[in-house]
Amino acid sequence: MFEKGGENVARNKHPEETVNLILNVASRLFMEKGYEHTSIQDIIDHLGGLSKGAIYHHFKSKEEILYAVTDKMTAQSDQMLRAICDRKDLNGKEKLETIFRESLNRSVQDDIFTVAPGFYNNPHLLFSLLHETVETAAPDFIQPVIEQGVEDGSIVTKHPKQLAEMISLLANLWMNPMVFDDSEEDTYHKFMIFDQVLKGLGLDIADEKMMARMQELTTIYQKSK
């Protein structure tokens, strides 16, 4: 359906179709070539006649396209995480463990670690990840679960907000190979320290399967560079 009609029709009468076309093409190229090796011109060349102006009508930069691609990838996964938070059969600690396990195991993670660039040399992307972690991941998913854990006695802390931020920052940034360009060995050692920190807080929620999955995602990222 994207092939029919000219650029003006795509831009003016069917903007959602144009956006979806751009995101689908960009996602495929990011997967095949890697984000760093995909240019705006590469995306244009696969859009069936749309010009650079058509892209910039919807996206200001390649980074903005990446944000939209990853948002599209994670939308369904975020619904899954919210469903975990709403479950009535788990206490707070059990929900926290389930969130970590399901976050790692969701299939979209393979795609994210394939298309994602290195954050360590891109301050703008790094700040975006930091902001997302502190403003969304911690308060929307982790803090409510910790607060429930405090109420039901499965988690002990007087500072649920700060604990949620610390756990989220360690998981999303410090253990993220895209931020520090970590090897599988680096990931293993960081996971062991992460596990020790959690156990010190009475949160025995990490296991060997999670560690193996972290190493697997690290390998996916390193191979896509």
C-alpha positions in Angstrom: 0.0 0.0 0.0 3.0 2.2 0.4 4.0 2.1 -3.2 0.9 3.8 -4.5 0.6 7.5 -4.7 3.2 10.2 -4.8 5.3 11.9 -2.1 2.8 14.6 -1.5 0.0 12.1 -1.0 2.1 10.1 1.5 3.1 13.2 3.4 -0.2 15.1 3.5 -3.0 12.5 3.2 -1.4 9.5 4.8 1.2 10.7 7.3 0.9 7.6 9.5 1.6 5.3 6.6 4.7 7.4 5.7 5.9 7.3 9.3 5.4 3.5 9.5 7.2 3.0 6.1 10.2 5.1 7.4 10.3 3.2 10.7 10.0 -0.2 9.0 12.8 0.5 6.5 15.0 2.1 9.1 14.5 -0.8 11.5 15.4 -3.3 8.8 18.5 -1.4 7.8 19.6 -0.9 11.5 19.3 -4.7 11.9 21.2 -5.5 8.7 23.9 -2.8 8.7 23.9 -1.5 12.3 22.8 1.9 13.4 26.2 3.5 13.1 26.6 2.2 9.5 23.2 3.3 8.3 22.9 6.8 6.9 19.8 8.9 6.2 20.6 8.4 2.5 20.5 4.6 3.0 17.0 4.9 4.4 15.9 7.2 1.5 17.2 4.8 -1.1 14.8 2.1 0.3 11.7 4.3 0.5 10.4 3.9 -3.0 10.8 7.5 -4.2 10.3 9.5 -1.1 12.8 12.4 -0.7 15.0 13.5 2.1 12.4 16.2 2.7 9.7 13.6 3.4 11.9 12.1 6.1 12.7 15.4 7.7 9.0 16.4 7.6 8.5 13.7 10.3 11.9 13.2 11.9 14.6 15.8 12.7 17.5 13.4 12.7 18.6 9.7 12.5 18.6 9.7 16.3 15.0 10.7 16.4 14.2 7.8 14.0 16.0 5.4 16.3 13.9 6.6 19.3 10.7 6.0 17.3 12.0 2.6 16.2 12.8 1.5 19.8 9.5 3.0 21.1 7.6 0.9 18.5 9.6 -2.2 19.6 9.0 -1.7 23.3 5.3 -0.6 23.3 3.9 -4.1 23.7 6.6 -5.0 26.2 5.7 -2.1 28.4 2.1 -3.3 28.5 3.5 -6.7 29.7 5.5 -5.0 32.5 2.4 -3.0 33.6 0.5 -6.2 33.7 3.1 -7.7 36.1 2.7 -4.6 38.3 -1.0 -5.2 38.4 -0.9 -8.9 39.3 -2.6 -9.8 42.5 -1.0 -13.2 43.0 2.6 -11.9 43.6 4.1 -9.9 46.5 6.4 -7.0 45.9 9.6 -8.9 45.9 8.1 -11.6 43.5 6.9 -8.8 41.1 10.4 -7.3 41.1 12.0 -10.6 40.2 9.4 -11.2 37.5 10.0 -7.8 36.0 13.7 -8.4 35.8 13.3 -11.8 34.3 10.6 -10.9 31.8 12.4 -7.7 30.8 15.5 -9.7 29.9 13.7 -12.5 28.2 11.3 -10.5 26.0 12.2 -11.2 22.4 12.3 -7.6 21.4 15.5 -7.2 23.4 17.4 -9.1 20.8 16.3 -6.6 18.2 17.1 -3.6 20.5 20.6 -4.9 21.1 21.0 -5.4 17.4 20.0 -2.0 16.2 21.3 0.1 19.1 24.4 2.3 18.7 27.1 2.7 21.3 26.0 5.2 23.9 29.5 5.7 25.3 30.5 8.2 22.6 27.1 9.8 22.1 26.2 12.1 25.0 22.8 12.9 23.6 21.7 9.3 23.4 23.3 8.6 26.8 21.3 11.5 28.4 18.1 10.2 26.8 18.7 6.8 28.3 19.4 8.4 31.7 16.3 10.5 31.5 14.1 7.5 30.5 15.5 5.5 33.4 15.0 8.1 36.1 11.7 9.6 34.8 9.9 6.5 33.5 11.4 3.1 34.4 12.1 3.8 38.0 8.8 5.6 39.0 6.4 3.7 36.7 7.6 0.1 37.1 10.1 -0.3 40.0 9.0 2.1 42.7 5.3 1.0 42.9 6.5 -2.6 43.2 8.9 -1.7 46.0 6.2 0.3 47.8 4.0 -2.7 47.6 6.8 -4.9 48.9 7.3 -2.6 51.9 3.5 -2.8 52.6 3.4 -6.6 52.4 6.7 -7.1 54.2 8.6 -8.7 51.3 10.9 -5.7 50.9 12.6 -3.7 53.7 13.5 -0.1 53.0 12.6 3.4 54.2 13.5 4.9 50.9 11.5 3.2 48.0 12.0 6.1 45.6 15.8 6.1 45.9 16.0 2.3 45.9 14.0 2.2 42.7 16.3 4.8 41.1 19.4 3.0 42.2 18.3 -0.4 41.0 17.1 1.0 37.6 20.3 2.9 37.1 22.5 -0.1 37.8 20.4 -2.3 35.5 19.7 0.1 32.7 23.0 2.0 32.6 25.8 0.4 34.6 25.2 -3.1 33.4 24.3 -2.0 29.8 27.0 -3.0 27.4 25.8 -0.3 25.0 26.9 2.3 27.5 30.3 0.9 28.5 31.0 -1.3 25.5 31.4 -4.3 27.8 32.5 -7.8 26.8 30.8 -10.9 28.0 33.3 -11.2 30.8 32.7 -7.6 31.9 29.0 -8.3 31.9 29.5 -11.4 34.0 31.5 -9.6 36.7 29.0 -6.6 36.8 26.1 -9.0 37.2 27.9 -10.7 40.1 28.3 -7.4 41.9 24.7 -6.4 41.0 23.6 -9.7 42.6 25.7 -9.0 45.7 24.2 -5.5 46.1 20.6 -6.8 45.8 21.2 -9.7 48.3 22.7 -7.1 50.7 19.4 -5.3 50.5 17.5 -8.6 51.1 16.5 -8.9 47.4 17.6 -12.4 46.3 16.0 -12.1 42.9 18.8 -12.6 40.4 19.9 -16.0 39.2 22.2 -17.8 36.7 19.6 -17.8 33.9 19.4 -14.0 34.1 23.2 -13.8 34.1 23.4 -16.0 31.0 20.7 -13.9 29.2 22.7 -10.7 30.0 25.8 -12.3 28.4 23.7 -13.4 25.4 22.5 -9.8 24.8 26.0 -8.5 25.2 27.2 -10.9 22.5 24.3 -9.8 20.2 25.4 -6.1 20.7 29.1 -6.8 20.1 28.4 -8.7 16.9 26.2 -5.9 15.5 28.8 -3.2 15.9 
